[in-house]
Amino acid sequence: MVQGGFTLWFTGWSGAGKTTLAIEVEKILKDRGVPYVQRLDGDIVRQDLTRDLGFTKKDRDENIRRVTFVASLLSRNGVATLVSFISPYREARDLARSRCHNFIEVYVRCDVEVLKSRDVKGHYKKALNGEISNFTGIDDPYEEPLHPEIILDTANQSVEESRQIIIAYLEMKNLIGKC
């Protein structure tokens, strides 16, 4: 059972596994009877809440500001909120940290060569060929978190291992009960 809302903020490069891990954690929380769980995913949110925004720094910051507002409302009202966004800029993530209840930054780190090999959507290839601009890590920066609560290395950890690290952290912080 959740002892109050929290925000798990998954950040990292495209293809690192943020959404995959958020979906897996969501399943576990629901299986454990956590009454309110909400997942906010970059691709899904861009379809409705932020479809008017592009990928410039200004637009990315506005995207994260809007998502932060939603995550803040949810987490302060007892919802386990799982946010998976590249969120490449520290300042925007710091804003989320300051506004969201029980904020936990999860840095989903992965070697760029592994990301290029995973490139399911073909984004890295297009960015390297100049077909996509403002692509994080190629022609737009990603500012690594300085002090994330959780660091996952998805090039060397399985989804199961990464998921267990997150669940163990939530248990240790008494945000969910132990199984």
RAUR-V343921 format. One record per pair of residues at least 24 apart in sequence whose C-alpha atoms are under 10 Angstrom apart, sorted by the first residue. I is the first residue (numbers start at 0). J is the second residue. D is the distance in whole Angstrom. If there is no record, write none. Layout:
# RAUR-V343921
I;J;D / I;J;D
This chain:
# RAUR-V343921
0;28;9 / 0;29;10 / 0;31;7 / 0;32;6 / 0;33;5 / 0;34;7 / 0;35;10 / 0;173;9 / 0;174;8 / 0;175;5 / 0;176;5 / 0;177;9 / 1;28;9 / 1;31;10 / 1;32;9 / 1;33;6 / 1;34;8 / 1;35;8 / 1;36;10 / 1;77;8 / 1;78;8 / 1;79;7 / 1;169;9 / 1;170;10 / 1;173;8 / 1;174;5 / 1;175;5 / 1;176;7 / 2;33;10 / 2;77;8 / 2;78;10 / 2;79;10 / 2;172;10 / 2;173;7 / 2;174;5 / 2;175;6 / 2;176;8 / 3;35;10 / 3;74;8 / 3;75;8 / 3;76;8 / 3;77;5 / 3;78;7 / 3;79;8 / 3;100;9 / 3;101;8 / 3;173;9 / 3;174;7 / 3;175;9 / 4;35;9 / 4;36;9 / 4;70;10 / 4;71;9 / 4;72;10 / 4;73;7 / 4;74;4 / 4;75;6 / 4;76;6 / 4;77;4 / 4;78;4 / 4;79;5 / 4;80;7 / 4;99;9 / 4;100;7 / 4;101;7 / 4;102;9 / 4;174;8 / 4;175;10 / 5;36;10 / 5;70;9 / 5;71;9 / 5;73;8 / 5;74;5 / 5;75;8 / 5;76;9 / 5;77;7 / 5;78;7 / 5;79;5 / 5;80;6 / 5;81;8 / 5;99;7 / 5;100;5 / 5;101;5 / 5;102;6 / 5;103;8 / 5;169;9 / 5;174;7 / 5;175;10 / 6;37;10 / 6;38;10 / 6;67;10 / 6;70;7 / 6;71;8 / 6;73;9 / 6;74;6 / 6;75;9 / 6;78;8 / 6;79;6 / 6;80;5 / 6;81;6 / 6;82;7 / 6;95;9 / 6;96;9 / 6;99;6 / 6;100;6 / 6;101;6 / 6;102;5 / 6;103;6 / 6;104;8 / 7;38;9 / 7;70;9 / 7;74;10 / 7;79;8 / 7;80;6 / 7;81;5 / 7;82;6 / 7;83;8 / 7;99;10 / 7;100;10 / 7;101;8 / 7;102;6 / 7;103;5 / 7;104;6 / 7;105;7 / 7;148;10 / 7;149;10 / 7;165;9 / 7;169;9 / 8;39;10 / 8;67;10 / 8;70;9 / 8;80;8 / 8;81;6 / 8;82;5 / 8;83;6 / 8;84;8 / 8;85;10 / 8;86;9 / 8;92;9 / 8;95;9 / 8;96;9 / 8;99;10 / 8;102;7 / 8;103;6 / 8;104;5 / 8;105;6 / 8;106;8 / 8;107;10 / 8;147;10 / 8;149;10 / 9;40;10 / 9;81;8 / 9;82;6 / 9;83;5 / 9;84;6 / 9;85;8 / 9;86;9 / 9;103;9 / 9;104;6 / 9;105;5 / 9;106;6 / 9;107;7 / 9;147;10 / 9;149;9 / 9;150;10 / 9;151;10 / 10;82;8 / 10;83;6 / 10;84;6 / 10;85;5 / 10;86;6 / 10;87;7 / 10;88;10 / 10;92;9 / 10;104;7 / 10;105;6 / 10;106;5 / 10;107;6 / 10;108;8 / 10;141;10 / 10;143;9 / 10;144;8 / 10;147;10 / 10;150;10 / 11;83;9 / 11;84;8 / 11;85;5 / 11;86;7 / 11;87;7 / 11;105;9 / 11;106;6 / 11;107;5 / 11;108;6 / 11;109;8 / 11;135;9 / 11;136;10 / 11;141;8 / 11;142;9 / 11;143;8 / 11;144;9 / 11;151;10 / 12;84;9 / 12;85;6 / 12;86;9 / 12;87;8 / 12;106;9 / 12;107;8 / 12;108;7 / 12;109;8 / 12;110;9 / 12;111;9 / 12;114;8 / 12;134;10 / 12;135;7 / 12;136;7 / 12;141;7 / 12;143;10 / 13;84;9 / 13;85;6 / 13;107;10 / 13;109;10 / 13;111;10 / 13;114;8 / 13;115;10 / 13;117;10 / 13;118;9 / 13;120;10 / 13;122;8 / 13;123;9 / 13;134;9 / 13;135;7 / 13;136;9 / 14;85;9 / 14;107;10 / 14;108;10 / 14;109;9 / 14;111;10 / 14;113;9 / 14;114;6 / 14;115;9 / 14;116;10 / 14;117;7 / 14;118;7 / 14;119;8 / 14;120;9 / 14;122;9 / 14;123;9 / 14;153;10 / 15;85;9 / 15;106;10 / 15;107;6 / 15;108;6 / 15;109;6 / 15;110;8 / 15;111;9 / 15;113;9 / 15;114;7 / 15;117;9 / 15;118;10 / 15;151;10 / 15;152;9 / 15;153;7 / 15;154;8 / 16;83;9 / 16;107;7 / 16;108;9 / 16;109;9 / 16;114;10 / 16;151;10 / 16;152;10 / 16;153;7 / 16;154;10 / 16;158;8 / 16;161;10 / 17;41;10 / 17;81;10 / 17;82;9 / 17;83;5 / 17;84;7 / 17;85;8 / 17;105;9 / 17;106;9 / 17;107;6 / 17;108;9 / 17;153;10 / 18;42;9 / 18;81;9 / 18;82;9 / 18;83;6 / 18;84;8 / 19;83;9 / 19;158;8 / 19;162;10 / 20;81;10 / 20;83;9 / 20;107;9 / 20;153;10 / 20;158;7 / 20;159;9 / 20;161;8 / 20;162;6 / 20;165;9 / 21;80;10 / 21;81;6 / 21;82;7 / 21;83;7 / 21;162;9 / 21;165;10 / 22;81;9 / 22;83;10 / 22;162;10 / 23;158;8 / 23;159;9 / 23;161;10 / 23;162;7 / 23;163;10 / 24;81;8 / 24;159;10 / 24;161;10 / 24;162;6 / 24;163;9 / 24;165;8 / 24;166;7 / 25;79;9 / 25;80;9 / 25;81;8 / 27;162;9 / 27;163;10 / 27;166;8 / 28;79;8 / 28;166;9 / 28;175;8 / 28;176;10 / 31;175;9 / 31;176;8 / 31;177;9 / 31;178;8 / 32;175;10 / 32;176;10 / 33;78;9 / 33;79;8 / 33;175;8 / 33;176;9 / 34;77;9 / 34;78;8 / 34;79;9 / 35;73;9 / 35;74;10 / 35;76;9 / 35;77;7 / 35;78;5 / 35;79;6 / 35;80;8 / 36;73;9 / 36;74;10 / 36;77;9 / 36;78;6 / 36;79;5 / 36;80;6 / 36;81;8 / 37;70;9 / 37;73;8 / 37;74;9 / 37;78;7 / 37;79;6 / 37;80;5 / 37;81;6 / 37;82;9 / 38;70;9 / 38;78;10 / 38;79;8 / 38;80;6 / 38;81;5 / 38;82;6 / 38;83;8 / 39;66;8 / 39;69;9 / 39;70;8 / 39;80;7 / 39;81;6 / 39;82;5 / 39;83;6 / 39;84;8 / 40;66;9 / 40;81;8 / 40;82;6 / 40;83;5 / 40;84;6 / 40;85;10 / 41;66;9 / 41;82;8 / 41;83;6 / 41;84;5 / 41;85;8 / 41;86;9 / 42;83;9 / 42;84;8 / 44;84;10 / 53;133;9 / 54;132;8 / 54;133;6 / 54;134;8 / 54;135;9 / 54;139;9 / 55;132;9 / 55;133;7 / 55;134;9 / 55;139;9 / 56;87;9 / 56;88;8 / 56;133;8 / 56;139;9 / 56;140;10 / 59;85;10 / 59;86;7 / 59;87;8 / 59;88;9 / 59;91;9 / 60;86;8 / 60;87;9 / 60;88;8 / 60;90;9 / 60;91;6 / 60;92;9 / 60;94;10 / 61;91;9 / 62;86;9 / 62;91;9 / 63;87;10 / 63;88;10 / 63;91;6 / 63;92;8 / 63;94;9 / 63;95;8 / 64;91;7 / 64;92;9 / 64;94;8 / 64;95;7 / 65;95;10 / 66;95;9 / 67;91;9 / 67;92;9 / 67;94;8 / 67;95;5 / 67;96;9 / 67;97;10 / 67;98;7 / 67;99;7 / 68;94;10 / 68;95;8 / 68;98;8 / 68;99;8 / 69;99;9 / 70;95;8 / 70;98;9 / 70;99;6 / 70;100;9 / 70;102;10 / 71;95;8 / 71;96;9 / 71;97;9 / 71;98;6 / 71;99;4 / 71;100;6 / 71;101;10 / 71;102;9 / 72;98;9 / 72;99;8 / 72;100;9 / 73;99;9 / 73;100;9 / 74;98;10 / 74;99;6 / 74;100;5 / 74;101;8 / 74;102;9 / 75;99;7 / 75;100;5 / 75;101;9 / 76;100;9 / 79;174;9 / 79;175;9 / 83;107;10 / 85;135;8 / 85;141;8 / 86;135;9 / 86;141;8 / 86;142;9 / 86;143;10 / 87;135;7 / 87;136;9 / 87;139;9 / 87;140;7 / 87;141;4 / 87;142;6 / 87;143;8 / 87;144;9 / 88;140;8 / 88;141;6 / 88;142;5 / 88;143;8 / 88;144;9 / 89;141;9 / 89;142;6 / 89;143;7 / 89;144;7 / 89;145;8 / 90;142;9 / 92;144;9 / 93;144;9 / 101;172;10 / 101;174;9 / 102;148;9 / 103;147;7 / 103;148;6 / 103;149;8 / 103;165;10 / 103;168;10 / 103;169;9 / 104;144;8 / 104;146;8 / 104;147;5 / 104;148;5 / 104;149;6 / 104;150;8 / 105;144;9 / 105;146;10 / 105;147;6 / 105;148;6 / 105;149;5 / 105;150;6 / 105;151;7 / 105;165;8 / 106;143;8 / 106;144;7 / 106;145;10 / 106;146;9 / 106;147;6 / 106;148;8 / 106;149;6 / 106;150;5 / 106;151;6 / 106;152;8 / 107;147;10 / 107;149;8 / 107;150;6 / 107;151;5 / 107;152;6 / 107;153;7 / 107;154;10 / 107;161;9 / 108;143;9 / 108;150;7 / 108;151;6 / 108;152;5 / 108;153;6 / 108;154;8 / 108;155;10 / 109;151;8 / 109;152;6 / 109;153;5 / 109;154;5 / 109;155;8 / 109;156;10 / 110;152;8 / 110;153;8 / 110;154;6 / 110;155;9 / 111;136;8 / 111;137;10 / 111;154;9 / 112;154;9 / 113;153;9 / 113;154;7 / 113;155;10 / 114;153;10 / 114;154;8
